[in-house]
Amino acid sequence: MTMSNFQRGRVWPLIAVAAAAALGLAGCSSGGGTAAAGDGTGNIVIWAHQGQDSENAAIQAAVAGFNSSQSKVKATLKILSSDTYTTTITNTPTDKLPDVLEMDGPTVAADVYNQKLAPLKGLVADSTIANATGGSIAEGTSHGKLYALAMYDSALGIYGNKKLLDAAGVKYPTSIATAWTADEFTAALKTLAAASPTGKALDINEQYGLGGEWGTYAFAPLVWSAGGNLIEGNKASGVLDSTKSIDAISTFASWKPYIDPNADGNAFPSGRVALGWGGHWLYPAYSKALGADLLDLPLPNMGTGTKTGAGSWTWGIGAGTKHGKAAGAFLDYLLNDANIKAMTDANGAAPATKTAFAADKTYQAGGGLALFGEQLQHACPSTAITADCVAVYRPVTPGYPTITAKFGAALSAIYGGADTKEQLGNAAKAIDQNYSDNGDFK
């Protein structure tokens, strides 16, 4: 994807999510809302955000297919501008929201806190919930209740140019278990940079902006891999600025001399560098450029095993609906294998249902993103990171907008040369203040 697609595409959280979702949090209940079930008939309205043309076509086809598949419910789709989508949800009173709405994964907890979403249990079929991947369940669950389900997930790792790696004599990992350690990765960067005419070895898609959602999604995994975290028990102080977290981000900043700024967005596919830190959406272009030389590799192991980012857009039911069962019937249809395949064919993402994921050859053994797929099969929330967990979902909390804004700002400043301990300490204090100001969002 291009940078604009990172910001606007259906796969990605909007860069403006932190500011948008932070509005109107104080004084609300954390328990979510309730929806009137209705009798399973009627007219329902669906909101989706504007993605790529192919993604828009897929959701339009799904709505049309639902309407033609039965006569009890008539669904009307409204696609809203991606630039203001999250803000629109935040600023719309619950009773004015649609029956079904798409949400950025990291904003689900804030929407629950603001009583904009209804629990899915009893409205969506049990079989639909049972078919959701563990990652989809983790991302859509708040305060022990499921409020959202995803059509697809995101995958992140390091792309490698086999030809350049072999020419430089650099050995690379072939599995999650053999991920480079921090020292091994640093040594690989030095060797690759020395062998490169540009003196650079790595593309981190810096053009996306480290201070935005890309910073948290792509580089918080280093903190998790080191045994640190962004927040624990509603406290960031002593966690985000712990020794483990500081060491992880300091190590990341130390790689800057070997990183291509990637101003043209072409550093890795053009062969200027041998390694590219990026997500699944880059696979089509990278595969076309490198062919059989393209490798998918795990992120560095900073001490407790490699970790990676995950999570994307989700779907839920508006708490103000009078047609909860009808809305649930639409979600049952939307999340069938045919619609999931149509959407993931459009955006290259990993399916977020068990059956569709198993049928997607790209993410299975022998596929171009098999390792990325394996990572997603070992997923967990950031509140329960285990030794065998690889794909970690960002904190499901109403305070997430502030967490990502402060972490991103600190990461960007540290990458620019600021003191790691000071920046992470200031970020932790700001996050704690936000929780204190909002009564820990209870």
C-alpha positions in Angstrom: 0.0 0.0 0.0 0.9 3.6 -0.4 1.2 5.9 2.6 -2.3 7.3 1.9 -3.6 3.7 1.9 -1.9 3.1 5.3 -3.9 6.1 6.6 -7.1 5.5 4.7 -7.3 1.9 3.9 -9.8 -0.5 5.5 -6.9 -2.6 6.9 -5.4 0.2 9.0 -6.3 2.2 12.1 -6.5 5.9 11.2 -3.6 8.1 12.2 -6.1 10.5 13.7 -7.6 7.8 15.9 -5.9 9.0 19.1 -7.3 12.5 19.0 -10.7 11.4 17.7 -11.4 8.7 20.2 -10.2 10.7 23.1 -13.2 13.0 22.9 -16.1 12.6 25.4 -14.7 9.8 27.5 -15.2 11.3 31.0 -18.4 10.5 32.9 -19.5 7.4 31.0 -20.0 3.9 32.1 -17.6 1.1 31.1 -20.3 -1.5 30.8 -21.4 -0.8 27.2 -25.0 -0.3 26.1 -27.9 -2.6 25.3 -29.8 -3.1 22.1 -33.5 -3.8 21.5 -33.6 -7.2 19.9 -36.6 -6.7 17.8 -38.2 -9.6 15.9 -35.5 -10.2 13.3 -37.2 -8.1 10.6 -37.1 -4.5 9.5 -34.8 -2.0 7.8 -31.2 -1.6 9.1 -28.5 1.0 8.3 -24.8 0.0 8.1 -21.9 2.4 8.4 -18.5 1.6 6.9 -15.4 3.7 6.3 -14.1 4.4 2.9 -11.3 2.2 2.0 -9.6 1.2 -1.3 -12.0 0.9 -4.3 -11.7 -2.9 -4.2 -12.6 -3.0 -0.5 -15.5 -0.7 -1.0 -16.8 -2.9 -3.8 -16.5 -6.0 -1.5 -18.6 -4.5 1.2 -21.2 -3.2 -1.3 -21.4 -6.6 -2.8 -21.9 -8.2 0.7 -24.8 -5.9 1.5 -26.4 -6.5 -1.9 -25.9 -10.3 -1.4 -27.5 -10.1 2.0 -30.6 -8.3 0.7 -31.1 -10.7 -2.1 -30.6 -13.8 0.1 -33.7 -13.1 2.3 -36.7 -10.9 2.5 -37.1 -10.2 6.2 -34.4 -7.5 6.5 -33.5 -4.6 4.2 -29.9 -3.3 4.7 -28.8 0.1 3.5 -25.0 0.8 3.4 -23.5 4.2 4.0 -19.8 4.6 3.3 -18.3 7.6 5.3 -15.1 9.5 4.7 -12.2 7.8 6.3 -10.7 11.1 7.3 -13.5 11.8 9.8 -15.0 8.3 10.3 -13.8 7.7 13.9 -14.6 11.3 14.9 -18.1 10.9 13.5 -18.8 7.8 15.6 -17.4 9.6 18.7 -19.5 12.7 18.1 -22.8 10.9 17.2 -25.2 10.2 20.1 -25.9 6.6 20.6 -29.6 6.9 19.5 -28.4 8.4 16.2 -25.8 5.7 15.4 -26.6 3.0 12.8 -27.7 -0.5 13.5 -24.4 -2.0 12.4 -21.1 -0.1 12.3 -17.5 -0.7 11.5 -14.9 0.3 14.0 -11.1 0.7 14.3 -10.0 -2.2 16.5 -8.2 0.0 19.1 -11.3 2.2 19.5 -13.7 -0.6 20.5 -13.1 -0.2 24.2 -13.7 3.5 24.0 -16.9 3.0 22.1 -18.0 0.4 24.8 -17.2 2.9 27.5 -19.3 5.5 25.8 -22.2 3.0 25.6 -22.2 3.1 21.8 -22.0 -0.7 21.3 -24.2 -3.6 22.3 -22.8 -7.1 23.3 -23.0 -9.5 20.4 -24.1 -12.6 22.4 -27.7 -13.4 21.7 -27.8 -11.3 18.6 -25.1 -12.9 16.5 -25.2 -16.7 16.0 -23.1 -18.8 18.4 -21.6 -20.5 15.3 -20.4 -17.2 14.0 -18.7 -16.4 17.3 -17.2 -19.9 17.5 -15.7 -19.5 14.0 -13.9 -16.2 14.9 -10.2 -16.5 15.4 -8.7 -16.0 18.8 -7.3 -12.7 17.7 -10.7 -11.4 16.6 -12.2 -12.4 19.9 -9.4 -10.7 21.8 -9.7 -7.5 19.9 -13.5 -7.3 20.2 -13.8 -8.2 23.9 -14.1 -5.5 26.6 -14.9 -6.1 30.3 -15.4 -9.8 29.6 -18.1 -9.3 26.9 -17.8 -9.6 23.1 -18.7 -6.4 21.3 -17.0 -6.7 17.9 -15.8 -9.2 15.3 -13.4 -8.7 12.5 -13.5 -9.8 8.8 -9.7 -9.9 8.7 -6.6 -9.4 10.7 -3.3 -7.7 10.0 0.2 -9.3 9.9 3.6 -7.8 10.5 7.2 -8.9 10.3 10.4 -8.3 8.4 10.7 -8.9 4.7 14.0 -10.1 3.5 15.8 -10.0 0.1 17.4 -13.5 -0.1 19.8 -12.5 -2.9 21.2 -9.6 -0.9 21.3 -11.5 2.4 23.2 -14.4 0.8 25.6 -12.1 -1.0 26.5 -10.5 2.3 26.9 -13.8 4.0 24.1 -13.0 6.5 22.3 -16.0 8.0 18.6 -15.3 8.6 15.9 -17.0 10.7 13.7 -19.6 9.1 11.1 -19.9 11.9 9.6 -18.0 14.8 11.9 -20.1 17.2 15.0 -18.9 15.4 14.3 -15.2 15.3 17.3 -13.0 15.4 18.3 -11.8 18.9 18.7 -8.1 19.3 22.5 -8.5 19.1 22.2 -10.8 16.1 19.9 -8.3 14.3 22.3 -5.4 15.0 25.2 -7.4 13.7 23.2 -8.3 10.6 22.4 -4.6 10.0 26.1 -3.7 10.2 27.1 -6.4 7.8 24.4 -5.6 5.3 25.1 -1.8 5.5 28.7 -2.4 4.8 27.9 -4.5 1.8 25.4 -1.9 0.4 26.3 1.0 -1.9 24.0 3.2 0.1 25.4 2.2 3.5 21.9 1.3 4.6 20.3 -2.0 5.4 16.8 -1.6 6.7 13.5 0.1 5.7 11.1 0.7 8.6 8.5 2.6 6.5 9.5 5.7 8.3 7.4 7.7 5.9 4.3 6.4 7.7 5.3 8.5 10.7 6.6 7.0 14.0 4.5 9.4 16.0 1.2 8.0 14.7 -0.5 4.6 14.9 2.3 3.0 12.9 4.7 3.7 15.7 2.6 1.8 18.2 1.5 -1.0 15.9 5.0 -1.7 14.5 7.3 -1.1 17.4 5.4 -1.7 20.6 6.2 -5.4 19.8 9.8 -4.7 20.7 8.7 -3.6 24.2 6.6 -6.8 24.6 9.4 -9.0 23.3 11.7 -7.5 25.9 9.3 -8.4 28.7 7.9 -4.9 29.1 4.5 -3.4 28.3 2.7 -0.2 27.6 0.4 -0.4 30.6 -0.5 -2.9 33.3 -3.3 -2.6 35.8 -4.2 0.9 34.6 -0.7 2.1 35.4 2.0 3.0 32.9 4.6 4.3 35.4 7.1 1.6 36.2 5.8 -0.3 33.1 6.3 1.8 30.0 9.4 3.3 31.5 10.7 0.1 33.0 14.3 -1.0 32.4 13.1 -3.6 29.9 11.0 -1.1 27.9 13.8 1.5 28.0 16.4 -1.0 26.8 14.1 -2.2 23.9 13.4 1.3 22.6 17.0 2.4 23.1 18.1 -0.6 21.0 15.6 0.4 18.3 17.0 3.9 18.2 20.5 2.6 17.9 19.6 1.1 14.5 18.9 4.5 12.9 22.3 4.7 11.2 21.5 1.6 9.2 17.9 2.7 8.3 16.9 4.2 4.9 14.5 7.1 5.4 12.5 5.7 2.5 11.3 9.1 1.3 10.2 7.5 -2.0 8.6 4.5 -0.4 10.8 2.2 -2.5 13.8 1.4 -0.4 13.1 -2.3 0.0 11.5 -3.3 -3.3 14.1 -1.4 -5.3 16.9 -3.4 -3.6 18.5 -0.4 -1.8 18.2 -2.3 1.4 18.0 -6.0 2.2 15.4 -5.9 5.0 12.0 -4.2 5.2 9.9 -3.8 8.4 6.3 -4.0 7.3 2.9 -5.6 7.0 1.0 -7.9 4.8 -0.4 -5.1 2.6 3.1 -4.7 1.2 3.3 -8.3 0.0 1.8 -7.9 -3.5 4.2 -5.2 -4.5 7.2 -6.8 -2.8 6.4 -10.2 -4.3 6.1 -8.7 -7.8 9.5 -6.9 -7.3 11.5 -9.7 -5.8 9.8 -12.9 -6.8 11.4 -16.0 -5.3 14.0 -13.9 -3.4 11.3 -12.5 -1.1 11.4 -13.9 2.5 9.0 -13.3 5.4 10.9 -13.2 8.7 10.0 -12.7 12.3 10.8 -9.5 14.2 13.8 -9.5 16.5 13.7 -11.4 19.8 14.5 -8.8 22.4 14.6 -11.3 25.2 11.3 -13.2 25.8 10.7 -14.4 22.2 9.7 -12.6 19.1 6.4 -10.6 19.2 4.5 -8.8 16.5 1.6 -6.5 16.0 -1.9 -7.5 15.0 -5.4 -6.2 14.8 -7.5 -4.3 12.3 -11.1 -3.1 11.6 -14.0 -4.7 13.3 -17.8 -4.8 13.2 -20.4 -4.3 15.9 -24.0 -3.5 16.7 -25.1 0.0 17.7 -26.5 0.2 21.2 -29.3 2.4 20.1 -30.7 -0.1 17.5 -34.3 -1.4 17.7 -33.4 -4.2 15.3 -30.7 -6.1 17.2 -31.5 -9.6 15.8 -31.7 -8.2 12.2 -28.3 -6.5 12.7 -27.0 -9.8 14.0 -28.3 -11.6 11.0 -26.4 -9.2 8.8 -23.2 -9.8 10.7 -23.7 -13.6 10.4 -23.9 -13.1 6.6 -21.0 -10.7 6.4 -18.7 -13.1 8.2 -19.3 -16.1 6.0 -16.5 -17.6 4.0 -17.5 -16.1 0.7 -17.6 -12.5 2.0 -14.4 -12.9 4.0 -12.6 -14.2 0.9 -13.9 -11.4 -1.3 -12.6 -8.8 1.2 -9.2 -10.4 1.8 -8.7 -10.9 -1.9 -9.3 -7.2 -2.2 -6.8 -6.1 0.5 -4.5 -9.1 1.0 -5.2 -9.4 4.8 -5.4 -12.5 6.8 -8.9 -13.8 7.3 -10.2 -13.4 10.9 -12.4 -16.5 10.8 -11.1 -20.0 11.3 -12.5 -21.6 8.2 -11.5 -18.8 5.8 -8.0 -18.6 7.4 -7.5 -22.3 6.9 -8.5 -22.0 3.2 -6.2 -19.0 2.5 -3.1 -20.6 0.9 -1.0 -17.4 1.2 -0.9 -17.8 5.0 -0.7 -21.5 5.2 2.4 -23.8 5.0 4.2 -23.2 1.7 2.4 -19.8 1.1 4.2 -16.5 0.6 3.3 -15.3 4.1 3.2 -18.6 5.9 5.3 -17.3 8.8 3.1 -14.3 9.2 0.1 -16.7 9.3 1.8 -18.9 12.0 2.3 -15.8 14.1 -1.4 -15.0 14.0 -2.2 -18.6 15.2 -0.2 -17.7 18.4 -2.1 -14.6 19.5 -2.9 -12.9 22.8 -4.1 -9.6 24.3 -1.4 -7.4 25.8 -2.9 -8.0 29.2 -2.0 -11.7 29.1 1.2 -12.2 27.1 2.5 -15.7 27.4 5.7 -17.4 26.4 4.2 -18.9 23.3 2.2 -15.8 22.2 3.6 -14.1 19.2 0.9 -11.8 17.8 0.0 -9.3 20.5 -3.1 -7.0 20.3 -2.9 -3.5 21.4 -4.5 -2.6 24.8 -8.3 -3.0 24.8 -9.0 0.0 27.0 -10.8 3.3 26.8 -7.4 4.9 27.6 -5.8 3.5 24.4 -6.1 6.8 22.5 -3.8 8.5 25.0 -1.5 5.4 25.3 -0.8 5.4 21.6 -0.5 9.1 21.3 2.0 9.4 24.1 4.0 6.3 23.1 4.2 7.4 19.5 5.3 10.9 20.5 8.0 9.4 22.8 9.1 6.9 20.1 9.5 9.7 17.5 11.4 11.9 19.9 13.8 9.1 20.9 14.4 8.1 17.3 15.3 11.8 16.8 17.9 11.7 19.6 16.0 12.5 22.8 16.7 10.6 26.0 14.8 7.3 26.2 14.3 7.2 29.9 13.0 10.7 30.1 10.7 10.4 27.1 9.1 7.1 28.2 8.9 8.5 31.8 7.0 11.6 30.6 4.7 9.4 28.4 4.0 7.1 31.4 3.1 10.1 33.6 0.7 11.5 31.0 -1.0 8.2 30.5 -1.4 7.8 34.3 -2.9 11.3 34.5 -5.4 10.5 31.9 -6.5 7.4 33.8 -6.7 9.3 37.0 -8.7 12.1 35.4 -11.2 9.5 34.2 -11.5 7.4 37.4 -9.5 4.6 35.7 -12.4 4.3 33.3 -14.5 2.4 35.7 
